[in-house]
Amino acid sequence: MIVVAMVLMTLGTAFVLAAAIGVIRLRDPLQRMHSATKAGTLGTALLILGALLTGTIDRTGTGLLTLIFLLITLPLVAQVLARASYVSGSRLEGIGSDPLDGELDRTDEMLR
């Protein structure tokens, strides 16, 4: 059981590290948010599962509720932040055409 927990925690740490590198290295807010939410959520979930298996978290219910809370709230927050970023005129790098052109109002001033 300890070996599985250590593998999960190592993978979780790697995903959290990848998310952090993505936040630093990616060019526009939407790409940074994608890195932080996808890899960050998976990494955090793996870390919590690993901690639950090692018994370092005394209350399994608390760990599971934390995991459920993360899985529900992070995609919702990412959606709201992406919409706010798009509407406020953030740069869209790496996208050939604007797929939301005509769907959402967008300011002309670019965020820096």
C-alpha positions as CSV (number, residue, x, y, z in Angstrom):
1,M,0.0,0.0,0.0
2,I,2.9,2.4,0.8
3,V,4.4,1.8,-2.6
4,V,1.1,2.7,-4.4
5,A,0.8,5.8,-2.2
6,M,4.4,6.9,-3.0
7,V,3.8,6.4,-6.7
8,L,0.6,8.5,-6.5
9,M,2.3,11.2,-4.6
10,T,5.3,11.3,-7.0
11,L,2.9,11.5,-9.9
12,G,0.9,14.2,-8.2
13,T,4.1,16.2,-7.5
14,A,5.1,15.9,-11.1
15,F,1.8,17.2,-12.3
16,V,1.8,20.1,-9.9
17,L,5.3,20.9,-11.0
18,A,4.2,20.8,-14.7
19,A,1.3,23.1,-13.8
20,A,3.7,25.6,-12.2
21,I,6.1,25.5,-15.1
22,G,3.1,26.0,-17.5
23,V,1.9,29.1,-15.5
24,I,5.3,30.6,-15.8
25,R,6.2,29.6,-19.4
26,L,2.9,29.9,-21.4
27,R,2.2,33.1,-23.2
28,D,-1.4,34.1,-22.7
29,P,-3.8,34.0,-19.8
30,L,-6.0,31.3,-21.3
31,Q,-3.1,28.9,-21.8
32,R,-1.8,29.6,-18.3
33,M,-5.2,28.9,-16.8
34,H,-5.4,25.7,-18.8
35,S,-2.1,24.5,-17.3
36,A,-3.0,25.5,-13.8
37,T,-6.5,23.9,-13.8
38,K,-5.9,20.7,-15.6
39,A,-2.5,19.6,-14.3
40,G,-3.0,21.3,-11.0
41,T,-6.3,19.5,-10.3
42,L,-4.9,16.1,-11.3
43,G,-1.7,16.7,-9.3
44,T,-3.6,17.8,-6.2
45,A,-6.0,14.9,-6.5
46,L,-3.1,12.4,-6.7
47,L,-1.4,14.0,-3.8
48,I,-4.5,13.7,-1.6
49,L,-5.1,10.1,-2.7
50,G,-1.5,9.2,-1.9
51,A,-1.8,10.9,1.5
52,L,-5.0,9.0,2.3
53,L,-3.3,5.7,1.4
54,T,-0.3,6.4,3.7
55,G,-2.6,7.3,6.6
56,T,-1.0,10.7,7.1
57,I,-4.4,12.2,6.9
58,D,-6.3,11.0,9.9
59,R,-9.7,11.7,8.6
60,T,-10.5,9.9,5.3
61,G,-13.8,11.8,5.0
62,T,-12.0,15.2,5.1
63,G,-9.6,14.1,2.4
64,L,-12.4,12.7,0.2
65,L,-14.5,15.9,0.7
66,T,-11.5,18.0,-0.2
67,L,-11.0,16.0,-3.4
68,I,-14.7,16.3,-4.4
69,F,-14.7,20.0,-3.6
70,L,-11.6,20.5,-5.9
71,L,-13.1,18.5,-8.7
72,I,-16.3,20.5,-8.6
73,T,-15.0,24.0,-8.1
74,L,-11.9,24.2,-10.2
75,P,-13.6,23.7,-13.6
76,L,-16.3,26.2,-12.7
77,V,-13.7,28.8,-11.6
78,A,-11.6,28.1,-14.7
79,Q,-14.7,28.7,-16.9
80,V,-15.5,32.0,-15.2
81,L,-11.9,33.2,-15.3
82,A,-11.6,32.2,-19.0
83,R,-14.8,34.2,-19.9
84,A,-13.6,37.2,-17.9
85,S,-10.2,37.0,-19.6
86,Y,-11.7,36.8,-23.1
87,V,-14.2,39.5,-22.6
88,S,-11.6,41.9,-21.1
89,G,-9.5,41.5,-24.3
90,S,-6.7,39.2,-23.4
91,R,-4.3,38.1,-26.1
92,L,-5.1,34.9,-27.9
93,E,-1.8,33.4,-29.1
94,G,-1.6,30.2,-30.9
95,I,-5.2,30.3,-32.1
96,G,-5.6,30.9,-35.8
97,S,-9.1,32.4,-35.7
98,D,-11.3,33.6,-32.9
99,P,-13.9,30.8,-32.3
100,L,-16.0,33.1,-30.1
101,D,-16.1,36.0,-32.5
102,G,-19.7,37.2,-32.6
103,E,-20.7,35.0,-29.6
104,L,-19.3,37.2,-26.9
105,D,-18.7,40.9,-26.7
106,R,-15.0,41.7,-26.4
107,T,-13.3,44.9,-25.6
108,D,-10.9,46.4,-28.1
109,E,-8.2,47.2,-25.6
110,M,-5.7,44.4,-25.1
111,L,-4.6,43.4,-21.6
112,R,-0.9,43.5,-21.0
